[in-house]
Amino acid sequence: MTTQPVDSPDLWAGLPTLDEPPAPVWEEPVPLAGPRKLAPFPTASLPGWLREFVAAVAEETQTPVDLAGCIALSVLATAAGGRAVVQVRGHWREPTNLYVVVSLPPANRKSAVFGLLTDPLYEAEQQLRTLTQPAIVEAEMTARLAKEAADKATAKAASASEDERDGLVSTAIALAQTAESVSVPAKPQLLADDTTAETVTSRMAEQGGRISVMSAEGDIFDIIAGRYSGKPNMGVFLKGHAGDRLKVDRQTREEYIEHPALTMGLCVQPQVLDDIGRQDGFKGRGLLGRFLYSVPESLVGRRKIEPDPIPEQVMETYRRHVLDLTLFLAEWTDPALIQLTPEAVAALKAFQARVEPMLEARGGIMGQIGDWGGKLVGATARMAALLHLAEHLTEGHMVPVAEATMRDAIALAEYFISHSLAAFDSMGADRIVERARTVLEVLHAHGWREVSKRDLMVKLSRSEFRTANDLDPVLTLLEDHGYVRAQAVQRTGGRGRPPSPRYLIHPRLTDPTA
């Protein structure tokens, strides 16, 4: 057997030297998420009379059909919220109120669209006030007379002789209790606009648990964030969506609402979504997860100069149907119960099975907005009930929701998935991805094969990365996608600042052919 000398080149051929460690093997990096592809609004999902009006409004105002379509859902929710619930399965019931927000830049004629869609609601409100006016006047007169009688009895008891006082005091107490028990109904109100959290609560308490906030501006978000109070006040907006019991017990007022039902239909400028995403008060409280978002493309610059007007018959049909539905449901003190057919239940369960994997924190398309996605199936049931009521008007409680109607609601839900992902991008749910792109640009510009976290921080904007902690989730994301590789930190054991973590850089960032 022959041996080779230790200095033989053949013995060491192909083996790494101490000075040249083996080059790491890199797989193709996974691209970061790109711009969202937005789904078109599914107007075919709306009942015929509503579909025609939404399309006609979009044409006359030269606005995206998304705007009229989303506000139309809010109109239905205003009519039905607090007056109808949908039986999903078992003990699972959903109210029929919705939170919807559309994001559009200025000059998109938002107020015109709101006016056309909400006019019948204001008309319904006026008709309800006319119908209830006699009862209100009678209750006010009864309350005044009872109060006067109680006051007279109290005065008489106070001045009575001792042997007469006991009987007169008993009479005064009884009359005072009678006066206290007389309730004067509030004037019916369906809509509120620029209002505070306190007035929203009071309006719901007065209106049998429901009210709707409809606005072509985004001021309500400033109010929720604490414009007047100096701190966020979200309780009523959280409970008003879910229908959770609401009790206010303060020095100035005491109010109790068993099942609050708040509807919100808003149109805001894109900057508003960006701003609320940056406000700490909105993060982690769950309010943003309750809205259905629409971010359509503006038509400004491409609008017709002479669009087709809304046909009178289409306008009248819309007006009449909204009035009929609103006035009919206004009479329900116990909510109308909307049932689902077995086929509709099966369609909703199949959709839920599709949604669930989307919520996975790592890899699911809604993993970063799990709070929103977790409410989507319930929102779908709500929309199905609203579409059903719009189809059947005064008979919706007598007929169960059909499978076709549930599939229409699912089409709307899929639309809102697409647009809500884009909205949350604007609000910062995907801001880590934006920052990761910034880091990739820096790595590419400097051509590093390896870099320390400390050296990387020096090259980054302090307005975007204020502390090293801001860089941690970005580096984790880049490592998950295969762009960088963390190296083990070598501890020296000495005193002083510990060594900065180091990262190997994918060669593709410096050499596109690698």
C-alpha positions as CSV (number, residue, x, y, z in Angstrom):
1,M,0.0,0.0,0.0
2,T,1.4,3.4,-1.0
3,T,0.7,6.6,0.8
4,Q,0.8,10.1,-0.5
5,P,2.8,12.8,1.3
6,V,0.7,15.3,3.2
7,D,1.8,18.0,0.9
8,S,0.6,16.2,-2.2
9,P,-1.9,18.3,-4.1
10,D,-3.9,15.2,-5.1
11,L,-4.7,14.5,-1.4
12,W,-6.4,17.9,-0.9
13,A,-7.9,18.3,-4.3
14,G,-11.6,19.4,-4.1
15,L,-11.5,20.0,-0.4
16,P,-12.0,23.5,1.0
17,T,-9.1,25.3,2.5
18,L,-9.1,27.1,5.8
19,D,-8.9,30.4,4.0
20,E,-11.7,29.7,1.6
21,P,-14.9,28.3,3.2
22,P,-17.2,26.4,0.9
23,A,-19.6,28.7,-1.0
24,P,-23.1,28.4,0.4
25,V,-25.8,26.8,-1.8
26,W,-28.7,29.1,-2.4
27,E,-32.1,28.2,-3.7
28,E,-34.2,30.6,-5.8
29,P,-35.6,33.3,-3.4
30,V,-39.4,33.5,-3.1
31,P,-40.6,36.9,-4.5
32,L,-42.2,39.3,-2.0
33,A,-45.9,40.1,-2.6
34,G,-46.5,42.5,-5.5
35,P,-49.4,44.9,-6.1
36,R,-52.8,43.5,-5.4
37,K,-55.0,42.5,-8.3
38,L,-58.4,44.0,-7.4
39,A,-61.6,42.1,-8.2
40,P,-64.4,43.9,-10.1
41,F,-67.6,44.6,-8.1
42,P,-70.0,41.7,-8.7
43,T,-73.1,43.7,-9.6
44,A,-74.8,40.5,-10.8
45,S,-75.0,39.4,-7.1
46,L,-77.5,42.2,-6.4
47,P,-81.3,41.7,-6.8
48,G,-82.5,43.0,-10.2
49,W,-84.0,46.3,-9.0
50,L,-81.0,47.1,-6.9
51,R,-78.5,46.1,-9.6
52,E,-80.2,48.3,-12.2
53,F,-80.2,51.3,-9.9
54,V,-76.5,50.8,-8.8
55,A,-75.4,50.6,-12.5
56,A,-77.5,53.7,-13.4
57,V,-76.1,55.7,-10.5
58,A,-72.6,54.7,-11.6
59,E,-73.3,55.8,-15.1
60,E,-74.9,59.1,-14.4
61,T,-72.3,60.2,-11.8
62,Q,-69.4,58.6,-13.7
63,T,-68.1,56.9,-10.6
64,P,-66.9,53.3,-10.1
65,V,-69.8,50.9,-9.7
66,D,-68.1,49.8,-6.5
67,L,-69.1,53.0,-4.7
68,A,-72.8,52.7,-5.4
69,G,-72.8,48.9,-4.8
70,C,-71.2,49.2,-1.4
71,I,-73.4,52.0,-0.3
72,A,-76.4,50.1,-1.5
73,L,-75.4,47.3,0.9
74,S,-75.2,49.9,3.7
75,V,-78.7,51.1,2.8
76,L,-80.1,47.6,3.1
77,A,-78.2,47.2,6.4
78,T,-79.8,50.5,7.6
79,A,-83.2,49.2,6.9
80,A,-82.7,45.7,8.4
81,G,-80.1,46.3,11.2
82,G,-81.6,45.8,14.6
83,R,-84.8,44.5,13.0
84,A,-83.7,41.2,11.5
85,V,-81.1,38.4,12.3
86,V,-80.0,35.4,10.3
87,Q,-79.9,31.9,11.8
88,V,-76.7,30.4,10.5
89,R,-76.6,27.1,12.3
90,G,-77.0,25.8,15.9
91,H,-76.8,28.8,18.2
92,W,-74.9,30.9,15.7
93,R,-76.9,33.9,14.7
94,E,-75.7,37.0,12.9
95,P,-77.3,40.5,13.0
96,T,-77.9,42.2,9.7
97,N,-75.9,45.5,10.2
98,L,-72.7,46.1,8.3
99,Y,-69.6,48.3,8.4
100,V,-68.6,49.3,4.9
101,V,-66.0,51.8,3.8
102,V,-65.0,52.8,0.3
103,S,-61.7,54.6,-0.4
104,L,-61.6,57.1,-3.3
105,P,-59.6,60.2,-4.0
106,P,-61.2,63.7,-4.1
107,A,-63.4,64.8,-7.0
108,N,-65.1,61.5,-7.3
109,R,-68.7,62.8,-6.7
110,K,-69.1,60.8,-3.5
111,S,-71.7,63.1,-2.1
112,A,-73.8,62.8,-5.2
113,V,-73.8,59.0,-5.0
114,F,-74.6,59.1,-1.2
115,G,-77.5,61.4,-1.9
116,L,-79.0,59.3,-4.6
117,L,-78.7,56.1,-2.5
118,T,-79.8,57.4,0.9
119,D,-82.7,59.7,-0.1
120,P,-85.3,57.0,0.4
121,L,-84.0,56.4,3.9
122,Y,-84.5,60.0,4.8
123,E,-88.0,59.8,3.3
124,A,-88.7,56.7,5.3
125,E,-87.5,58.5,8.5
126,Q,-89.9,61.3,7.8
127,Q,-92.8,59.0,7.2
128,L,-92.0,57.2,10.5
129,R,-92.0,60.5,12.3
130,T,-95.4,61.4,10.8
131,L,-96.8,58.0,11.8
132,T,-95.5,58.2,15.4
133,Q,-96.2,61.9,16.0
134,P,-99.7,61.4,17.6
135,A,-98.4,58.8,20.0
136,I,-95.5,61.1,21.0
137,V,-97.8,64.0,21.6
138,E,-100.1,61.9,23.7
139,A,-97.2,60.5,25.7
140,E,-95.8,64.0,26.3
141,M,-99.3,65.2,27.5
142,T,-99.7,62.2,29.7
143,A,-96.2,62.7,31.2
144,R,-96.9,66.4,31.9
145,L,-100.2,65.8,33.5
146,A,-98.8,63.0,35.6
147,K,-95.9,65.2,36.7
148,E,-98.3,68.1,37.6
149,A,-100.5,65.7,39.6
150,A,-97.6,64.3,41.5
151,D,-96.2,67.8,42.3
152,K,-99.6,68.9,43.6
153,A,-99.9,65.8,45.7
154,T,-96.4,66.3,47.1
155,A,-97.2,70.0,48.0
156,K,-100.5,69.0,49.6
157,A,-98.8,66.2,51.7
158,A,-96.1,68.6,52.8
159,S,-98.6,71.1,54.2
160,A,-101.0,68.6,55.7
161,S,-101.7,68.1,59.3
162,E,-100.0,65.2,61.0
163,D,-103.1,63.0,61.2
164,E,-103.6,63.4,57.4
165,R,-100.0,63.3,56.2
166,D,-99.5,59.5,56.0
167,G,-102.4,59.0,53.6
168,L,-101.4,62.0,51.5
169,V,-97.8,60.9,51.4
170,S,-98.8,57.5,50.1
171,T,-100.9,59.2,47.4
172,A,-98.0,61.5,46.4
173,I,-95.6,58.5,46.1
174,A,-98.0,56.6,43.9
175,L,-98.6,59.6,41.6
176,A,-94.8,60.2,41.4
177,Q,-94.2,56.6,40.5
178,T,-96.9,56.8,37.8
179,A,-95.3,60.0,36.4
180,E,-91.9,58.3,36.4
181,S,-93.2,55.3,34.5
182,V,-94.6,57.3,31.6
183,S,-92.3,56.9,28.6
184,V,-92.2,59.4,25.8
185,P,-91.0,57.8,22.5
186,A,-88.2,59.5,20.7
187,K,-88.7,60.8,17.2
188,P,-87.7,58.0,14.8
189,Q,-84.2,58.4,13.4
190,L,-82.5,56.1,11.0
191,L,-79.4,58.0,10.0
192,A,-76.6,60.0,11.8
193,D,-73.7,61.8,10.2
194,D,-71.1,63.8,12.1
195,T,-71.6,62.4,15.6
196,T,-69.6,61.4,18.6
197,A,-69.3,58.0,20.3
198,E,-71.6,59.3,23.1
199,T,-74.3,60.5,20.7
200,V,-74.1,57.3,18.7
201,T,-74.8,55.4,22.0
202,S,-77.7,57.7,23.0
203,R,-79.3,57.5,19.5
204,M,-79.1,53.7,19.6
205,A,-80.7,53.7,23.1
206,E,-83.5,56.0,21.9
207,Q,-84.1,54.1,18.6
208,G,-84.6,50.6,20.0
209,G,-80.9,49.6,19.7
210,R,-80.1,50.7,16.1
211,I,-78.7,53.7,14.2
212,S,-76.8,54.1,11.0
213,V,-73.8,56.4,10.3
214,M,-73.6,57.2,6.6
215,S,-71.1,59.8,5.5
216,A,-69.2,60.8,2.3
217,E,-66.3,61.9,4.5
218,G,-64.0,60.2,6.9
219,D,-64.5,62.4,9.9
220,I,-65.9,59.6,12.0
221,F,-62.5,58.0,12.2
222,D,-61.0,61.1,13.7
223,I,-63.9,61.2,16.2
224,I,-63.3,57.5,17.1
225,A,-59.6,58.3,17.5
226,G,-60.4,60.9,20.1
227,R,-60.8,64.3,18.4
228,Y,-63.0,65.6,21.2
229,S,-62.0,63.3,24.1
230,G,-58.3,63.1,23.5
231,K,-58.3,59.3,23.6
232,P,-59.8,56.6,21.4
233,N,-63.4,55.7,22.2
234,M,-64.2,52.5,20.4
235,G,-66.5,50.6,22.8
236,V,-69.8,51.5,21.1
237,F,-68.3,50.8,17.6
238,L,-67.0,47.4,18.6
239,K,-70.1,46.3,20.4
240,G,-72.4,48.0,17.9
241,H,-71.1,45.7,15.2
242,A,-71.2,42.5,17.1
243,G,-74.5,43.1,18.9
244,D,-72.9,42.7,22.3
245,R,-74.7,44.1,25.3
246,L,-73.9,47.8,25.9
247,K,-74.2,49.5,29.2
248,V,-73.2,53.1,29.9
249,D,-73.3,54.1,33.6
250,R,-71.8,57.6,34.1
251,Q,-72.7,60.6,36.2
252,T,-74.4,62.3,33.3
253,R,-76.4,59.4,31.9
254,E,-77.3,55.8,32.3
255,E,-78.1,53.8,29.2
256,Y,-78.6,50.1,28.5
257,I,-78.9,48.4,25.1
258,E,-79.5,44.7,25.0
259,H,-78.6,44.1,21.3
260,P,-77.0,47.2,19.8
261,A,-77.0,47.3,15.9
262,L,-74.9,50.0,14.4
263,T,-74.5,50.3,10.6
264,M,-71.7,52.3,9.0
265,G,-71.5,53.3,5.3
266,L,-68.5,55.6,4.7
267,C,-66.5,56.9,1.8
268,V,-63.0,58.2,2.7
269,Q,-60.0,59.5,0.9
270,P,-57.1,57.0,0.6
271,Q,-55.0,59.2,3.0
272,V,-57.5,58.5,5.7
273,L,-56.8,54.7,5.6
274,D,-53.1,55.4,5.6
275,D,-53.5,57.7,8.6
276,I,-55.6,55.3,10.7
277,G,-53.1,52.5,10.0
278,R,-50.4,54.7,11.7
279,Q,-52.5,55.5,14.8
280,D,-51.7,53.2,17.7
281,G,-55.2,53.6,19.0
282,F,-56.7,51.6,16.1
283,K,-54.2,48.7,16.4
284,G,-55.1,45.7,18.3
285,R,-58.6,46.8,19.2
286,G,-60.4,44.9,16.5
287,L,-62.3,47.8,15.0
288,L,-60.6,47.8,11.6
289,G,-61.3,44.1,11.3
290,R,-65.1,44.8,11.3
291,F,-65.2,46.8,8.1
292,L,-65.7,45.6,4.6
293,Y,-63.3,47.6,2.4
294,S,-63.5,48.7,-1.2
295,V,-60.6,50.5,-2.9
296,P,-61.8,51.0,-6.5
297,E,-59.9,52.7,-9.3
298,S,-60.9,56.3,-9.8
299,L,-62.5,57.3,-13.1
300,V,-61.3,60.9,-12.9
301,G,-59.7,61.8,-16.2
302,R,-61.7,59.2,-18.1
303,R,-65.3,60.2,-17.4
304,K,-68.0,60.8,-20.0
305,I,-69.0,64.4,-20.5
306,E,-72.6,63.5,-21.3
307,P,-73.5,60.3,-19.4
308,D,-76.9,58.6,-19.5
309,P,-79.2,59.8,-16.8
310,I,-80.9,57.4,-14.4
311,P,-84.2,56.2,-15.9
312,E,-87.2,57.5,-13.9
313,Q,-88.7,54.0,-13.6
314,V,-85.4,52.6,-12.2
315,M,-85.2,55.5,-9.7
316,E,-88.9,55.1,-8.6
317,T,-88.6,51.3,-8.2
318,Y,-85.5,51.8,-6.0
319,R,-87.3,54.4,-3.9
320,R,-90.4,52.3,-3.5
321,H,-88.6,49.1,-2.6
322,V,-86.3,50.8,0.0
323,L,-89.3,52.5,1.6
324,D,-91.3,49.3,1.7
325,L,-88.5,47.3,3.3
326,T,-87.6,50.0,5.8
327,L,-91.1,50.8,6.9
328,F,-92.0,47.1,7.2
329,L,-89.0,46.1,9.3
330,A,-89.4,49.3,11.5
331,E,-92.5,47.6,13.1
332,W,-90.5,44.7,14.4
333,T,-89.5,45.0,18.0
334,D,-88.4,41.4,18.3
335,P,-86.0,40.9,15.3
336,A,-87.4,39.0,12.3
337,L,-85.6,35.7,12.0
338,I,-84.1,34.8,8.6
339,Q,-83.6,31.1,8.0
340,L,-81.2,29.4,5.6
341,T,-82.1,26.4,3.3
342,P,-80.0,23.3,3.8
343,E,-78.4,24.0,0.5
344,A,-77.5,27.6,1.6
345,V,-76.0,26.2,4.8
346,A,-73.9,23.8,2.8
347,A,-72.6,26.5,0.4
348,L,-71.6,28.7,3.4
349,K,-69.8,25.7,5.1
350,A,-67.9,25.0,1.9
351,F,-66.9,28.7,1.7
352,Q,-65.8,28.5,5.3
353,A,-63.7,25.5,4.5
354,R,-62.0,27.5,1.7
355,V,-61.5,30.5,4.0
356,E,-59.9,28.7,6.9
357,P,-56.5,27.9,5.2
358,M,-56.3,31.5,4.1
359,L,-56.1,32.5,7.8
360,E,-52.9,30.6,8.5
361,A,-50.4,33.0,9.9
362,R,-47.5,31.7,7.7
363,G,-48.6,31.3,4.1
364,G,-52.3,32.2,4.2
365,I,-53.3,35.1,2.0
366,M,-55.1,36.5,5.0
367,G,-52.6,35.5,7.5
368,Q,-51.6,39.1,8.2
369,I,-55.2,40.2,8.7
370,G,-56.6,37.2,10.6
371,D,-58.9,39.5,12.7
372,W,-60.6,40.6,9.5
373,G,-60.7,37.2,7.9
374,G,-62.0,35.6,11.0
375,K,-65.2,37.6,10.7
376,L,-65.7,37.1,6.9
377,V,-68.0,34.1,7.1
378,G,-70.3,35.9,9.5
379,A,-70.3,38.9,7.2
380,T,-71.2,36.7,4.3
381,A,-74.2,35.4,6.2
382,R,-75.2,38.9,6.9
383,M,-74.9,39.9,3.3
384,A,-76.9,36.8,2.2
385,A,-79.7,37.9,4.6
386,L,-79.7,41.4,3.2
387,L,-79.8,40.2,-0.4
388,H,-82.6,37.9,0.6
389,L,-84.6,40.7,2.2
390,A,-84.1,42.9,-0.8
391,E,-85.4,40.1,-3.0
392,H,-88.5,39.4,-0.9
393,L,-89.0,42.7,0.8
394,T,-92.0,42.2,3.2
395,E,-91.9,38.4,3.0
396,G,-88.3,37.7,3.7
397,H,-89.0,36.3,7.2
398,M,-91.4,33.7,5.7
399,V,-89.0,32.3,3.1
400,P,-85.6,30.8,3.8
401,V,-82.5,32.0,2.0
402,A,-81.8,30.1,-1.2
403,E,-78.5,28.6,-2.2
404,A,-78.3,31.0,-5.2
405,T,-78.6,34.0,-2.8
406,M,-75.8,32.6,-0.6
407,R,-73.6,32.1,-3.6
408,D,-74.2,35.8,-4.5
409,A,-73.1,36.8,-1.0
410,I,-70.0,34.6,-1.3
411,A,-69.2,36.4,-4.6
412,L,-69.4,39.7,-2.7
413,A,-67.2,38.2,0.1
414,E,-64.6,37.2,-2.4
415,Y,-64.7,40.8,-3.8
416,F,-64.1,42.2,-0.3
417,I,-61.2,39.8,0.3
418,S,-59.4,41.3,-2.7
419,H,-60.1,44.9,-1.8
420,S,-59.6,44.5,2.0
421,L,-56.1,43.0,1.4
422,A,-55.3,46.2,-0.6
423,A,-56.8,48.4,2.1
424,F,-54.8,46.8,4.9
425,D,-51.7,47.2,2.8
426,S,-52.4,50.9,2.9
427,M,-53.0,50.8,6.6
428,G,-49.7,49.1,7.3
429,A,-50.6,45.4,7.7
430,D,-48.1,44.8,4.8
431,R,-45.7,47.6,5.8
432,I,-43.1,45.0,6.7
433,V,-43.1,44.0,3.0
434,E,-42.6,47.6,1.9
435,R,-39.7,47.9,4.3
436,A,-38.3,44.6,3.1
437,R,-38.2,46.0,-0.5
438,T,-36.3,49.0,0.8
439,V,-33.7,46.7,2.5
440,L,-33.4,44.7,-0.8
441,E,-32.7,47.9,-2.7
442,V,-29.9,48.9,-0.2
443,L,-28.4,45.4,-0.3
444,H,-28.4,45.5,-4.1
445,A,-27.0,49.0,-4.3
446,H,-24.0,48.1,-2.1
447,G,-23.3,44.7,-3.5
448,W,-22.5,43.1,-0.2
449,R,-22.0,39.4,0.1
450,E,-22.3,39.6,3.9
451,V,-23.3,42.4,6.2
452,S,-23.9,43.1,9.9
453,K,-27.2,44.3,11.2
454,R,-25.4,47.4,12.6
455,D,-23.8,48.3,9.2
456,L,-27.1,47.8,7.5
457,M,-28.8,50.2,9.9
458,V,-26.3,52.9,9.0
459,K,-27.4,52.8,5.4
460,L,-31.2,52.9,6.1
461,S,-33.4,55.9,6.6
462,R,-34.0,56.6,10.3
463,S,-37.5,57.9,9.5
464,E,-38.4,54.4,8.4
465,F,-36.2,52.4,10.7
466,R,-36.0,54.3,13.9
467,T,-34.5,51.5,16.0
468,A,-32.8,48.2,15.3
469,N,-35.9,46.5,16.5
470,D,-37.8,47.9,13.5
471,L,-35.4,45.9,11.3
472,D,-35.9,42.5,13.0
473,P,-39.2,41.5,11.4
474,V,-37.9,42.7,8.0
475,L,-34.8,40.5,8.2
476,T,-36.9,37.6,9.4
477,L,-39.2,38.0,6.4
478,L,-36.2,38.2,4.0
479,E,-34.7,35.1,5.6
480,D,-38.0,33.3,5.2
481,H,-38.0,34.2,1.5
482,G,-34.4,33.1,1.0
483,Y,-32.8,36.5,0.4
484,V,-30.5,36.5,3.5
485,R,-29.1,33.9,5.9
486,A,-28.4,34.7,9.6
487,Q,-25.0,33.7,10.8
488,A,-24.3,32.4,14.3
489,V,-23.1,35.2,16.5
490,Q,-19.6,34.6,17.8
491,R,-19.4,35.5,21.5
492,T,-16.1,36.8,22.6
493,G,-16.8,36.6,26.3
494,G,-15.4,40.0,26.9
495,R,-17.0,43.1,28.1
496,G,-18.5,45.8,25.9
497,R,-21.1,45.8,23.2
498,P,-21.9,42.4,21.9
499,P,-21.1,41.7,18.3
500,S,-23.8,42.6,15.8
501,P,-25.7,39.8,14.0
502,R,-24.4,39.1,10.5
503,Y,-26.2,38.0,7.4
504,L,-25.1,36.3,4.2
505,I,-26.7,37.9,1.1
506,H,-28.1,35.9,-1.8
507,P,-25.8,36.3,-4.7
508,R,-28.7,37.1,-7.0
509,L,-28.9,40.6,-5.4
510,T,-25.4,41.4,-6.7
511,D,-25.3,39.2,-9.8
512,P,-28.7,38.7,-11.6
513,T,-27.2,35.7,-13.4
514,A,-26.2,33.9,-10.2
